[in-house]
Amino acid sequence: MKKIATGLASGGKATPALAANAVQAAMDKGSIQSPSAVLLFLSAEFAADPASAIQAAAKAAGCTQIIGCSATGIFTEEDWILDSPAAAAMVFSDTASLSVIQDDRNTQPLLTLAAPNAMNSTWLNAAGLRFGGISGDAIGHGPFSVWKSGKGVTAGHCEVSITQAEVAVAASHGLKSISTPQKITACKEHDILSINNIPAGSSLKTAWQALNKNGDDIPYHQLVAMTAATTDAFAEDAYDVAAIIANDSKTGAITLSKTLQPGDWLAWGLRDANTAQIDIVKTAGKLKQQLSTEPSFAMLFSCLGRGPSFYDGSDQDLELLKTLHPQLPIIGFYGNGEIAPIAGKNAMLQYSAVLALVAEKR
């Protein structure tokens, strides 16, 4: 990873020139004449037919190792862009920096990009730790939402090995816990029936009333279930996150976005901007300590509900990361879900930010 740089381009229309301009801007910034690989993220306007934009990026870079996806919003350390045609590129000059793998034998965490309709537990839980994001257009069904080697991937997902590098990855949930972990005593598929032998709805109501003294209605869209196999996982921030889909006032059941088992532990969490900012700084600090040298670049995969809309028009996750590492190339996108290893297993997350710091291996 001798030279790495990013470029960002936007315009009124989703033209191939935007992709070429983003690549050229990165090459100029990094004084890179012959890139060996490019990470290319395109806005949702390209999702239906990104082929010409991918080809334009390949032509500008003079290489075919173009890897990326479409997403609702994209960003680099320069800026973030939502609701406008745009392209973000990270250009690599080292021939060994990126490698599209054909198997899962690599022991390094794998950069993973997937379309929503390509997600399945069998693939996600296959051997190999993964991190990345769930791509797609606004409805998540772009025919070529994911690409590698300059071509759309019909399977809808790909994994990339970052060679000659140290990769430190973690998820930043940014949640404020509003209850202590309790054991799930009854559940059926996505429905949590009882927690510590009381109806799940009553458990959530009690937690919310203890936090909110004004008697406000429960803001289900701001609350999540924090789940883990052990209580220790909560102290280590190694828990999974599930959104609340529905509540049944008659039975007290709470429907979650993920299936759980009796015996799993659950705590209720509140999506809180202040907590999220503290958590992203803490996460970045922990990851830096795992590296033997300064990071060469960063990748950030953020939930669409965690970006500027969560921070009142400014992506504080990105801003804080830039403050911690002012000269660091950063690329990422706002997706429909995030992928990260949690307690040794690959998990698809919601409302989270997955951060990867990558350093040159010494």
N, C-alpha and C positions, 0 to 999 in steps of 0.2 A: 504494500500500500504506500508507494512512494509519493503519489500525488492524488488528491481527491478534492473535488470541488462540486458545488451545486449551481444550478441555474433555474430561473423561474420566468415564465412568459405568460401573458394573458392578453385577451383581445375580445372583440365583439362577436366573433364567430369561431367555431371549432375547426380551424384550418390546420393542415399538416405543418404549416410554417411555424405554428406555436411550439410544436415539439422540436423542430429543428432549431428554433431560436433559443429554447431552454438549454439544449445540448451545447450549442455554440457559446452561450453565455457562461456555462460551466467550464468549457474548455479555455475560454479567454481568462476567466478568473483564476484558474489553476495553472495557466500556461501549459496546458496539455495539448500536444499535437496529435498523438495517436492513441486514443482511448482503447482499452481492451474490453471494457464492459460499461454498461449504462443501466442504472435504475431509473425507470421512466414511469411516472404517475400522471395520468390524464384525468381531467375533470369528467363529470358524468355526461357532458355533451358529446363526448367521443365514444361513449359506451356501445352504441349500436354498430359502429363501424370504425374501429380504431386502426385498421390495417394501414391506411395511407399515412397516418401520423407516426406509426411505428417505423414504417419504411423511411420517412423523412428523418427521423431521429437516427436510424442506422446509417443513412447516407451522410448526415452531418458528422457523425462520430467516426465513420469509416470502419465500423465493426458490426457484427451481427449479434453480439451478445447483449441483446436488449431485453431486460426483465422488468415486469411491472404489472400494473392493473389500472382500472378506472375506479374513481371514487367520487363521492359527493363533494368533497373538498380536499385540497392538497396544500402542502406548505414546504418551505425550506427555512433556513435561518433568516432569510431575507424578509419573508412575509408569508401570510396565509391568504388563501383565496377560496371563497365560497360563492355559489350562485353566479359564476362567470366562467366562460371557457378558459382553460388554463392548462399548462404543462409544467411539471417539476422534474428536473433531472439531476442525478448524482453521477458524475463521470469518474471512472477509475483509470489510472494509467498503468497500474501494475497488472501484468498478465495473469498473475496467480491470485488476484484479490477476490474474484467471484467465480464460482463454478456451479453450473446447473447439475445437480446430482442425478444419478440414475438408480440409486438404491438408498437405503437408510442406514448404512453402516457407519456413517460419520458420527463421531462422538461429540462434535461441536453442535451447539444449538443451531437449528436450521431456520433461516429466514423463510417464512411461509406466507403465501398469498393465496386467497381462496374466494370464490364467488359464493354468495349465500346458498344457492341451490346445489353447490358442490360439497357442502359440509355433511359429514357423517361420522359417527363415533368410531367406526372401524378404521377409517383412514386416519382420523385425528389421534387415535390411541395406538397406532402402529409404533414400532420401535423408532427411537429418535426424538429428542426434545425439540419443540418448535416454538417460534415466536413470530408475530406478524399481525396481519389484520384481514378482516373480511371486506372484500371490495364490492364492486357492482355499481350500477347506475342508481337512479332514484328508487326504482322498484326492484333492484337486485337481480335482473335477468338479462343483462347485456350478453350477447352471444360470444363475445371475446373479452370478458371482463378481466381475464388474466392472460399474460403472455410471457413467453421465454424464447430465447434464441430468435427473437424478432418475429415470432408467429403466435397467433392465438392458441390457447390451450383448450382443447375441447373437453378435457376432464374437469376444467374449472378450477384447478389448483396446481401449484408448483412449489417446490422446495429448492432453496439455494444454499450452498455451502460457502461460507466466507473463509477461505483458506489463508494460511500464514498469518493468523490473527487470533487474538484473545477476544472472546465475545461474552460480555456480562449482561444478563437480561433479568428484568423484574417487572411485575405489574404494580402500578400505583392505583389503588382503589379510591383513595381520597374520601373515605366514608367515616362519618361520625357514628360510633356505636351508641345505640339508645337502649340496649338491653344486654344482659349477660348471656353467654352461650347456654342454651338449654337443649336437652336431648329430644329429638323427634320421636314421639311414642306411637304415632299412627299416621300413615300416608298411603295414597293410592295414585300411582303414576305422578302427574304434575300437582296433585292436590295434597296439601299438608293438612291433615285432619286435626291432630293434637300435638302439642308441645308440652312436655313435662306433665302429661295427662290432663291438660286443659285445652279447650278449643283454640286452634291456631289464631282465629280472629280475635279472641279474647286476649291472647298473648300479645298480639300486635297493638290492640287498643290500649292495654295497660302500659306498654312501653311508650306509646305516643303521649298518653295523658301524663305520664311521669315527666316527660320532657317539656310538653306544651301546657302551660298553666292557664292559657286563655280559653280553653275549651274549643279550639278550632277543629274543624273536620279533619279527618286523617288524609293527608296528601299522598295518596298511594303512588302517584307518579314520581314522588321524591324519595320514596322508601324502597329498600331492597332487602333481600334475605342474604345474610352472610353465612356460608355453610362450610363445614369441614368434617373430617372423620374423627378428629380429636380436638380437645379444648386447647391444647398447646399451639395448634396451628393459628389460632386467633392472635395470640401474643406475638407470633412470628410473622404476622401479615401473610400467612400462607393459606388463606381461605379463598373459596370460590364465591362468586356473586351471581344471584339470580333475581331477575326483575319480578315484580308482583303484577300478575296479569288480571286477576279478578278476585273478588271476595264474595262468599255466600253468607249473607247475614242470617239465614235460617239455620244452616248446619255449622257455621263457624269455620268452614274450610277456606283456606287461602290457596289460590292457584298460582304456581310459579312458572317461570320460563324453562326450568330444568326439573328433571326427575330426581328424587332423593329416596333414601331408604330409612326405615325405622332404625334408630341407633345413631344416625348422623346427628351432628350438633348444628344448631342454628341460633344466630343472633340477628336482631333487626338493626338495620343501618340507615342513616339519613345522608343523602347526597348534600354535601356542604362545601361551599367554595373555599372557605378559610382552611378547613381541614385538608382539602385537596391540594392547596398550594403548599402547605407544610409537608404533606406526604410526598409530593413530587421532588422537593428538595432533599428530603431524607432518602428517597429511593436513589436519586442521582448520586448522593454521597456514598451510599452503600456499594453501588456498582463501581464507582471509581476506585474504592478500596480493594475490589476484587482484581483489578488490573495491575500488572507489574510496571506499566508506564502510562503516560498520558494518552487519553483516547484520541484516535485519528478521525473518527466521525461518529455520528449518532443517528439512530433511526427511532422515530416516535410514532406509534400507532394509537390514535386517540378515537374514542367513541364520538360520534357526531353530537351526542348529548353532553359531551365533556368539553367541547371546544369553545369558541367565542360566545355561543348562546348561553353557556353555563356561567361564563365570566363577564356577562354584561358587555359583550362586544369586543373583548380583548382576550386572546388566548394566553392566559397566565402560565399555563404549563410550558409553552414554547418560550415565553419571555423569561421565565425563571431559569430555564435551561440555558438560554443565551447569556444570561447574567453570570451563571456559574462557569460557562465555557465560551467566552466572547469570540474566539477565533474558530470554533468548531463547526465544520460542515454538518448540517442537520437536514434530514428529509423525512417526510411522512405524509400521512393522509388521515382524514376523518372517515371512519368506516361504519359498517353495520355490526361490528363485533370485533373483539380483539383476541389474539391467541398468545398464550404464555404458559410456560411450565409452572404448575402450582403443586408443591409437595411431591415433585418427581413425576408428575403426570401432566399431559397437555390438556389445557382447558380453554374453552371458548368463553370469553368474559363479556360483560356489558357494563357500560358507564365507567370504564376504566381507561387508563393510559398505559401502554406497554412501551417501556424504554429499553433500548439496547445501546450500550457504549462499546465501541470496537476499537481495539488498540493493535498496533503492529506487534507481532510475536517476536520476542528477542531470543 
